[in-house]
Amino acid sequence: MTQKPDQCLGEWIDREALAEAMIPLIGQLYRNNSVVTSIYGRGLINRSVIAILKAHRFARHRMAGEQELSPHDTYQVLKTMSELKLGAASIDLGKMVSKFKGEGAGRSLEQFVKDELAEVAGKQNGAAREGTDVVLYGFGRIGRLLARILVEKTGGGDGLRLRAIVVRKGAENDLMKRASLLRRDSVHGPFDGTITIDEANNTITANGSLIQVIYSNDPASVDYTQYGIKNALLVDNTGKWRDADGLGQHLKCPGIDRVVLTAPGKGALKNIVHGINHDQITADDKIISAASCTTNAIVPVLKAVNDKYGIVNGHVETVHSYTNDQNLIDNFHKGDRRGRSAALNMVITETGAATAAAKALPALKGKLTGNAIRVPTPNVSMAILNLNLEKGTTREEINEYLRQMAMHSDLQKQIDFVQSQEVVSTDFVGSRYAGVVDAEATICMDNRVVLYVWYDNEFGYSCQVVRVMEDMTGVNPPAFPR
């Protein structure tokens, strides 16, 4: 049936009004109850009306029959939740509605929500969760994005709390410059909120989070307790130390309890890819690695493929944006080829991602080779997975399988899926997924498949690091629906 213009506009205005009504409910649940809401993994905290409606539109890829998720349904779920005095929880509204339609068993939506959330109903202000102090050691590309994510997720302060950053002092106006780099980003845009500085006390306040800026040249010499920091998780973003001995220097500092490295670890350090082997993190682990951006991008997809089809062997080629390690113009560099201008050249270099993948997924040990090409773009990379499989398949079958993995599996936060002939790298700036399968680029000939996986090598990786941090500190609330 053809819609009339007035009808189409009227329906849009109705959806806008519902999204506007959702915003205060989402905010109150987050700040008063520590309830994090999402729609099929798309976070709703501090989102605009348009962003909320786009999340509903996106859900058509996740629901049976490709129908769009109705704001009427999600609003009713939120309204019911707001009346239940919930304790801390992570609740996917899209999945709640989908489960109700499949398993409602004659109940009203309100009764279904009450039954589904009975475990945390009435638990508001119950057993208080204590927040975990976080220190960022280094404040470069990853450090600043981690700061943005941590500030965004502060909520009521009972999760991860960014308390300090540690840097070498670069100039007399160092604090102002650090704050400016946090406020403005050429790739990821402006900081979403307010930032003020206190030069007398060397602090940056970002959306109410008071962040101490500590100047130090020695990782073992800072007494964090003098800033009120205790039992903190320190995230080393420098990459200077990658083994237990080097990173262990942080543990000598009063106030530091655990360390996460945002680079591949060496020696016996656990390399954790969230969604794959995060269950290996134990209370005894004092230092772990969050692996590399490329390892995080490829391992979830490789696991999904290996579980269903079996991987005999393969090659991983990374088309990677340039990084600060390279030169803007030709100059000496200790690494092969990296001395040539990053902005003017494609540069063949090595990657340890194929080897590192086996650390997170031992079933792949000895099966993969890898190489990398650095290209003149500032962010978003691509991994090309050229795989020989034990079982043959078709392009349509493997694409649908990976779509289902992105929708409904335990790898939902790691794997995203796009099916468009028009997407390019900038479309994935800000992606919170470890990797995005480009279905239109998939090549398949029986037991040989080539998969193209986009990834925001800065922001998507930083989201994976935060997930590891949350698991390491035990601040993850229960997730619903079950």
N, C-alpha and C positions, 0 to 999 in steps of 0.2 A: 504494500500500500504506500503510495507516494505521500510524503509529509508536506504540509503547507508551511510556509515561512513562519507564520505566527505560532504555529504549533511547535515547530522546532525550537524557536527562541524561548517559548514558554517552558518547555521541558528543560532547557539549559538553565534558565533562571531558577527553576525548582531545584535542580541539582546543586547550583551555587548556594542556595539558601541552606540546604542540608549540610553542605561542606562547611559553611560558616558556623552552623550550629555545632558541628563536631569539634571545631578547634578548641573551645574552652573545656570540653569534656576530655579531650586528649591531653591537654595541658594539666588539668586538675588531677587526672589519674596518674600522670607522670610525677608531678611534684608532691602530691599528698599521699600517694599510694605506692610509688616506685613501680608503676605499671607501664611497661614499654609496649606500644601498639604498632602494628605494621599491617600491610596488605600484601600477602605473598612475598614477604621479605623487604618490601618497600617501606621504610620507616616513615612514621607520621608525625613524630615529634617536631615541633617548630616549623611545620610545613604550611605553605600558603593554600588558599582555596583551590587555585589551579593545580598545584602539585597533588593535592588530595584527590581531585577529580581525575588527574592523569593516572594515579595509582589504581583507581577503580577501572579505568579504561584498559590499563595494562593487564588487569586480572582476567580479561577475556582469553588470554593465552594460557591461563592456568586452570580454567574451569571447563567442565564438560560442555560440549556443544558450542564452545567459543562465544558464550554469551557474556555481556558486560556485567560486572558486579554492580548491583543496585545500591546507591547511597541510602535509600530507604532502609534496606536491610542492615547495613553497617551502622547507621545512626541508631537503630533500635538495639543493636548489640551493645554499642557504647553507652546508651542511656541505661540499659539494664545493668551493665558493669558498674556505672557510677553510683548505683544504689546498693551495691553489695558489700561496701566497706572492705575492698580487696586488700590482701597483702601483696608483697612484691611478686611480680609475674611478668612474663613476656607473652603477649597474646596477639595472634595473627587473625585479624578480623575476616580476611578473605577465606581462610581455612575454616574459621568458625561457621560462616555462612554456608560454605560448600558442604561441611560435615552435617550441618542441620538439614540441608536438602536431601542428603543421602541417608541419614540415620536419625532424623527427627522423631520417627515412630509416633506420629500423631500429636506430639507436644507442640505447644506454641513456641515461637522463637525465644520469648522471654524465659520460659521454663527450661528450654534446652540450655540456654546460657547459664542459668542458675545451677543446673545439674552438672554442666561441664566444668564450672569453676568452683564447685563446692569445696575443693581442697584448699583454696586460698580465700574463700568468702569469710568475712568477719575477722580477718587477720590484720586489718589495718592497725598500725601502732602496736602490733604484737611483738614478737621477738625481734628487737631492733638489730638491723644489719649495720656493722661498723664499716665505714669506708676505708679504702686502702690508699695510702699516700703513694704518689708516683713522682719520680725524678727523671727528667730527660737529660741524658748526658750527651751533649751535642745538639745543635739547633739548626741543622741544614734542611734539605728538602724534606726528608722523612720526619725529622724532629718537629718541624713546624706543622706538618699535616697531622701528625699524632696529637700535637697540642690542640689543633682545631677540633679533632674528633673527641678528644677527652673533655674539652670544655663543653662541647655540644651534648655529651652524655653525662654531665655532672648531676643533673636532676636534683634530688634532695640531698646529695652528698654522701649517700650510703654505698656507692660503688667505687670506681677508680677516681681518685681526686688528684689532679695535677697540682703539685705543691712547689716544684722548683725546676729550673733548667740550669745546666752547668756549661759554661763556655769559656774560652780564652778571651780576654779583653782585647778588642781590636782597635779601639779609638776612645777618645775622651767622651764622645757622644754615643758610645756603644749601646747603651740602653735604649735610646731613642731609635737607633737603627734596627735593633732586634725587634722592637715593637712594630716598627714600620714594615718590616718583612713579614711579620705575622698578619698585619692588617691588610697588606696588598700583595697579591700574587699574580704574576703575569700569565700563568697557566690556569690556576684554579679560581681566579677572581678574588673579590674582596672578602674579608672576614665577615661572617654573618653575625654582627653584634657590635658591641662597643669595647674599646680598648683605651685604658689610661695608664700612665706611668707615674711612678714616684721615684724621682732620682735620688732623693735623700736616703731612701731605704732600699734602693735597687729592686723595685718590684714592678711587675706588670699585672694589671687587673683586667681580665677578659671575661665579660659577661658575669661578673661577680666572683670569679675564681682568682684568688690572690696568688700570684706566681712569683716566687723569690728567684731573682737572677743571681747566680753564684759564679764568681770568676775564679778559675783555678786552672793550673797547668799540670796538676798531678792527680790522677784518679784516686789515690790512696790517702790524700791529705785533708779531705773535707769532713768536718764534723756537722752532719746534718741535724743532729739533735738540737743544736743551738738555734735552729730556725723552727723548732717545734715539730720536726719531721721524725717519725719513728716507724720501724718495721716496714720500710718503704720498698717498693719494687722500682729498681733503677733500669731504665732502657738505654743501652749504649748504642747511639746512632752514628758513632764516628767510624766504625769499621777498623779502627787502629789495632784493637786486640780481638782475636777471634778464638783463642783457646782458653782453657780453664785457668791457667796460670795468669794470663794477662787480665782477663775479666775478673778474676778473683781479687784483684786489687780493690775493686769497689766494695767487696764484702768486708774489708778491713775498716771501712768508714763507719763510725757510729751512726745509727739510724737506717742503714741499708740492710735489708734481709734477703733479697733475691735480685737476680739480674737477668734481663732478656737482651739478646743481641739481635740487631736488625740486619743481619748478614749471615751467610753460611758459616756455621761453626766448624772448627777443626778439632782433630783428635776424637775424644770420646763424647764430646758434647752432643746432646740430643738435638737433632734438627727437626723442628715441629712444623708441619703444615696443618693448619686448623681444618678440621673436617676429615682428615686422613688418620693422623696418629696422635691427636691431642689427648686421647685417653691414656697415653703413656706418661703424661705429666703426673708426678707424684709429689707428696708433701716434702719429700727429701730432696727434691731437685732445687738446688740453689742457683744454678746457671743453665739456661737453655738458649737455643738459637731459634729464631723464627724463619730460618732459611732465607732464600732470595725471592725477589718478585717473580722471576721466571719459574722457579721451582714451584711456587705457590700457584702459578697460572696453569702449569701443565699437569701436575700430579693428580688433581681431582678428575680431570678428563681422562687421563691415562688409567686411573683406577676404575672409572666407570666402564671404559672400553675393555680393560683386562678382565673385569668381573664377568662380562657377558660373552666376549668373543675370544679372549686369550690373546696376548701379544707375544709373537715369536721373537721379533726384533724390530728395530726401527731407528729413525734418525730425527732429531729435533733441531730445526733451524730457527733461530730467533732473529727477527727483524726488530731491533731495539733502538729506541730513541737515544740520542746522545746524553751523556751525563757530565757532571762537573769534573770528572776525572780526565776528560779529554781537553785538548787545547782548542781555543776559539780560532786561532790562526796557527800556521805551521810553527812548531817550536820543539825543543828537545823534550822527550818523554821516555821514561825507562821502559815502557811497554812497547811491544812491536806494533807499528802502524798508528798507535794512538797519538803520536806527536803531530799527525797531519790534521788540518782544520776540520773540526767536527761539523761546522756549519756549511762546509762546501763539499764534503766527501761522504761516500758510503765506505765504511771502514770494516774490513774483515777482522774479527777478533775471536778470542776463545770464550766459551761459557762452561761453567761447571754444573749447569742445571741438570744435564742428563745423568751425570754421576750422582749429584745430590738427590735426584729423584729416587734413586735406589735406597738412600738412607731413610726416607720417609715411607717408601713402598718397596720393601726388600724383594718382592716378587719380580721386580724389574732389573735386579742386579745383573750386569753384564749384557743386557739386551739393547741398550740404547747408546747411540753416539750423539754428539751435539756440536754445534758451532753457532756463531753469532755474526750479524752484520749490523753495525751501528749506522744509523741513518740521520739525515739533517732535520729531525723533528724534535721538539722539546719534551714531549710526553706522549704516552700510549704506544705500546709495542704489540708485536704479533708473534706467536709461536706457531710454526708449521710442523705438524706431527705426521711424519711419513711412516706408516706402520704396516707390518705384515702380521696378519691375524691367523689364529688357529682355525677359526670358523669363518666361512664366507658370509657375506651380507650384501645388501643393496644400499644405495645412497639414501633412499627413502626410509628404509628400516633403521639404519644407524642414526639418521637425523631425528626420527621420531623417538628413538630410545633416549638420545641425549636431551631432547626436549622434555621427556618425562622425568629424567634425572634432575633437570633444572627446576621442574615444577614440584615434585612430590618426594624426592629422596632426602636422605640425610646430608646430601651435598648441595642443598638448595642455596645456601649462602655462598658457596664457592663457585658454582657453575651457573652462568646465565646463558641465554640462547636468543639469537636474533635471526630472523628470516626476512631479509630485505636485500635487494640488489643495489641499493643506493647508499648503504652505510660506508663511512670512511673513518679514519682513525680519530678525528676530533669528536665524533659522536660518542666516544667512550670516555672522554675526560670526566672524571668524577664518578665513574662506575665503582660501586662498593663490592663488586664480585672479584674473586681471584682471577677468573677468566670468562670470556664470553665466546661461545661457539658460534661461528658464522656459517649457518646452514647452507646458504646459497653457494658458498665456496667449496663445500665438501666434494671430494672426488672419491669414487669407489669402483673397484674392479674386482669383484668376488672377495678374495681374502687380502686384498691390498687397499688401504684407505689412506687418504690424505685429509687431515682436519686442520682448519685454520681457527686459531684461538686468539682473540683480541684481549688485551689487558692494560688497565691503567697502572703502569709500573710504579707510580708514586702513590696515588690515593687508594686504589684497590688493594695494594700490598699493605698499606698502613692500616686498612680495615682488618686485614688478616692478623696483623701484629696485635691490634687491640683485642681481637677475639682470643688470641693466645694469652694475653695479659689477664683477661677476665677469667679464663680457665685456671691459670696459675695461681690467682688470688682467691678463687672460689666465690666471686661476686655475681655469678650468673644466677638469675632467678629461675624458677620452674617455667617451662614453656607450655602454652596451650594453643589449640586443642591437643590432647594427647594422641 
